[in-house]
Amino acid sequence: MARRGSWKLRERRSPSNHNPAAHILPFEFISTRVLRSRRRMASQLNREAEYLEILFTLTLNPVQAGPAIDLVASLTPQERAEFLSLADSHHVIVRALTTVVEHATIQGDSTLSQWAAEGLDKEHKRIASALVYLQSICDELENAKCPTTVMKSLDHYPDLGSDLDLYTTAGEKAICEVMTGKFNANIEPRSWGDRLANKWNFSVPGLGESIEVHVQRLGQTGEHTTLARRFVSRRVMKVVEQKTYFVPAPEERIVVATLQRMYRHFYFRVCDILNSAGIIESGELDFEELKRATLAAGIWPGVATYMAIVSDHVKRYRGLPLALPEFVLAAARFGGNEIKPRARFLRVPVVPHGAALYTYQVTHAAFSGDVPGTLRLSLLPYLASAAAVAYKVTGSDKGVW
């Protein structure tokens, strides 16, 4: 049976002990299945990049979102499901669909408006339920003399993430007693990285979101203790849907976003740009205080770079950058032009940029005499290698990170 496919020009040498030049194969057969797979991958990448453009426009510049609304209206049911899935991953379903409903209503597109309204209603119910649990958990921890701050999760509001992040200065024994005793929570298995960072995950019956508690430490290897204590000592109150929570001060909100994006995951979500732009534009952020705290922790270059990336994306979609001080821009190692969409997110190149930030941090810790921090950070390359091997063998790095 004849093989179906096409021929692609490629210089390929066949193994031989003779003259290699005589064995160059001018063409290589590419099967139809491989071609289709490559086209599907390229098509998926193009769609994700297009969906990200739509999400940024809907959330950062909703007034001029007309063309983006037209693109959403043109999507097939399957494509809309993919679009919503991506919006969920970027924690912007509510903010994106609110713009869709407003524009669709004005345009008289009842079908699009109803689709978006149904998505909003579902998400609003999920968030309302999660906030009730979150308030109860925070109240019980405070009553047990476990000072707790809600990190990241409420920055997304009116959206909410897929887990609820807390930081506490209390010990892990007290936290586990409250979570298991008051809420019948299950303690999730802990990875090597979780143990090093002293992070605990709990599943609470009836709550779809995981509770993630950072106990006395922050950072990929739990290297930050002094910086971490600021999340309780400088916390402020925030009211969300008639419920009151303790959240970090604006400076710590930028710090924790930087730790996540520039020192751990090495990718940005739409919500990161949107949330941090809101903090900077609020006028509440003390740039000098932020610099002072993060210089001491060895992460000021990462913080400055994070804010520069946020500003560059705001400029791309609104036309004007954020009003960042010159000393922030001068300290930034690179900008938004280095961040590219790949595999659902906006990726920060680990090499050279992530590696350079890590090298600066561990060098700073060593020269500052922070022996515990230096030792913890020195474990990171080994953890990364173990995670890469685990992912290659099992398809998951969960047991490591």
Residue pairs with C-beta under 8 A, 6 or more apart in sequence:
3 29
3 31
4 31
4 32
5 29
5 30
5 31
5 32
5 34
5 35
6 30
6 32
6 35
7 27
7 28
7 29
7 30
8 27
8 28
8 30
9 26
9 27
10 25
10 27
10 28
11 24
11 25
11 26
12 24
12 25
12 28
13 20
13 23
13 24
13 25
14 23
14 25
16 22
16 23
45 341
45 342
47 79
47 82
48 86
48 341
48 344
49 341
50 71
51 82
51 83
51 86
51 87
52 86
52 90
52 270
52 341
52 346
53 68
54 68
54 71
54 72
54 83
54 96
55 86
55 87
55 90
55 92
55 96
55 270
56 270
56 273
56 313
56 316
56 317
57 64
57 65
57 67
57 68
57 317
58 65
58 68
58 69
58 92
58 95
58 96
58 99
58 100
59 92
59 95
59 96
59 99
59 270
59 274
60 273
60 274
60 277
60 313
60 314
60 317
60 318
61 317
61 318
62 99
62 102
65 99
65 103
66 103
69 99
69 100
69 103
69 104
69 107
69 112
72 80
72 83
72 100
72 112
73 104
73 109
73 112
75 83
80 115
84 93
84 119
86 344
87 93
87 96
87 97
87 270
88 162
89 269
89 344
89 345
90 269
90 270
90 271
90 345
91 156
91 159
91 160
91 161
91 162
91 269
91 270
91 271
92 156
92 159
92 270
92 271
92 274
93 119
93 120
93 123
93 159
94 120
94 123
94 124
94 127
94 158
94 159
95 158
95 159
95 274
97 116
97 117
97 119
97 120
97 123
98 120
98 158
100 112
100 113
100 116
101 113
101 116
101 117
101 120
104 110
104 112
104 113
104 116
105 113
123 159
126 160
126 208
127 157
127 158
127 159
127 160
128 241
129 207
129 208
130 160
130 164
130 207
130 208
130 209
131 160
131 240
131 241
131 243
132 243
133 164
133 204
133 206
133 207
133 209
134 150
134 153
134 164
134 243
134 245
135 243
135 244
135 245
136 183
137 164
137 166
137 179
137 183
137 204
137 211
138 148
138 150
138 166
138 245
138 246
140 178
140 182
140 183
141 147
141 148
141 166
141 168
141 170
141 175
141 178
142 148
144 170
144 174
144 177
144 178
145 170
145 174
146 168
146 169
146 170
146 174
146 175
146 178
147 168
147 169
147 170
147 232
147 246
148 166
148 167
148 168
148 170
148 213
148 232
148 246
149 166
149 167
149 168
149 231
149 232
149 235
149 246
149 247
149 248
150 164
150 165
150 166
150 245
150 246
150 247
151 165
151 166
151 167
151 214
151 231
151 247
151 248
151 256
152 161
152 165
152 253
152 256
152 257
152 260
153 160
153 161
153 163
153 164
153 165
154 160
154 238
154 240
154 245
154 247
155 247
155 253
155 257
155 271
155 275
155 279
156 271
156 275
157 240
159 271
160 209
161 209
161 271
162 209
162 210
163 201
163 209
163 210
163 211
163 212
164 209
164 210
164 211
164 212
165 212
165 214
166 211
166 212
166 213
166 214
167 213
167 214
167 218
167 228
167 231
167 232
167 248
168 175
168 213
168 214
168 215
168 216
168 232
169 216
169 229
169 232
170 215
170 216
171 215
171 216
172 198
172 200
172 215
175 200
175 213
175 215
176 187
176 200
179 185
179 187
179 202
179 204
179 211
179 213
180 186
180 187
183 202
183 204
183 205
184 204
184 205
185 202
185 203
185 204
185 205
185 211
186 202
186 203
187 200
187 201
187 202
188 200
188 201
188 202
188 203
188 210
189 399
190 199
190 200
190 201
191 398
191 399
191 400
191 401
192 383
192 386
192 399
192 400
192 401
193 199
193 220
193 221
193 383
193 400
193 401
194 200
194 201
196 221
196 222
196 376
196 379
196 383
197 214
197 217
197 218
197 219
197 220
197 221
197 222
198 214
198 215
198 216
198 217
198 222
199 212
199 213
199 214
199 215
199 217
199 222
200 212
200 213
200 215
201 210
201 211
201 212
201 213
202 210
202 211
202 212
202 213
203 210
203 211
204 211
214 228
216 225
216 228
217 223
217 224
217 225
217 228
218 224
218 227
218 228
218 231
218 256
218 259
219 228
219 259
219 263
219 376
220 259
220 263
220 264
220 380
221 376
221 377
221 379
221 380
221 383
222 376
223 365
223 370
223 372
223 373
223 376
223 377
224 259
224 297
224 373
226 296
226 297
227 255
227 293
227 294
227 296
227 297
230 248
230 249
230 251
230 252
230 255
230 293
231 248
231 252
231 256
232 246
234 248
234 249
234 251
234 252
235 246
235 247
235 248
235 249
236 246
236 247
236 248
236 249
237 244
237 245
237 246
237 247
238 244
238 245
238 246
238 247
239 245
247 253
248 255
248 256
250 279
250 282
250 284
250 285
250 286
251 285
251 286
251 289
251 290
251 293
253 275
253 276
253 279
254 276
254 279
254 285
254 290
254 303
254 306
254 307
255 290
255 293
255 294
255 299
255 303
257 272
257 275
257 276
257 306
258 294
258 299
258 302
258 303
258 306
259 299
260 272
261 267
261 268
261 272
261 306
261 348
262 299
262 302
262 303
262 305
262 306
262 348
262 354
262 357
263 299
263 302
263 354
263 357
263 358
263 361
266 347
266 348
266 349
266 350
266 354
267 345
267 346
267 347
267 348
268 309
268 339
268 345
268 346
268 348
269 345
269 346
272 310
273 309
273 310
273 313
273 314
276 306
276 307
276 310
277 310
277 311
277 314
277 322
279 285
280 307
280 310
280 311
280 322
280 323
280 324
281 322
287 324
287 325
287 327
287 328
290 303
291 300
291 303
291 304
291 327
291 328
291 331
294 300
294 302
294 303
298 360
298 361
298 362
298 363
298 364
298 365
298 368
299 357
299 361
300 331
301 331
301 332
301 333
301 357
301 360
302 333
302 357
302 361
304 328
304 329
304 330
304 331
304 332
304 333
305 331
305 332
305 333
305 334
305 335
305 353
305 357
307 322
307 324
307 328
307 332
308 324
308 328
308 329
308 332
308 334
308 335
308 336
309 334
309 335
309 336
309 338
309 339
310 322
310 336
311 321
311 322
311 324
311 336
312 321
312 335
312 336
312 337
313 336
313 339
314 320
314 321
314 322
315 321
315 322
316 336
333 353
333 356
333 357
334 353
338 348
338 349
338 353
339 346
339 347
339 348
340 346
340 347
341 347
348 354
358 377
358 380
361 377
362 374
362 377
362 378
365 373
365 374
365 377
366 374
383 400
383 401
386 400
387 397
387 400
387 401
388 397
390 396
390 397
390 399
390 400
391 397
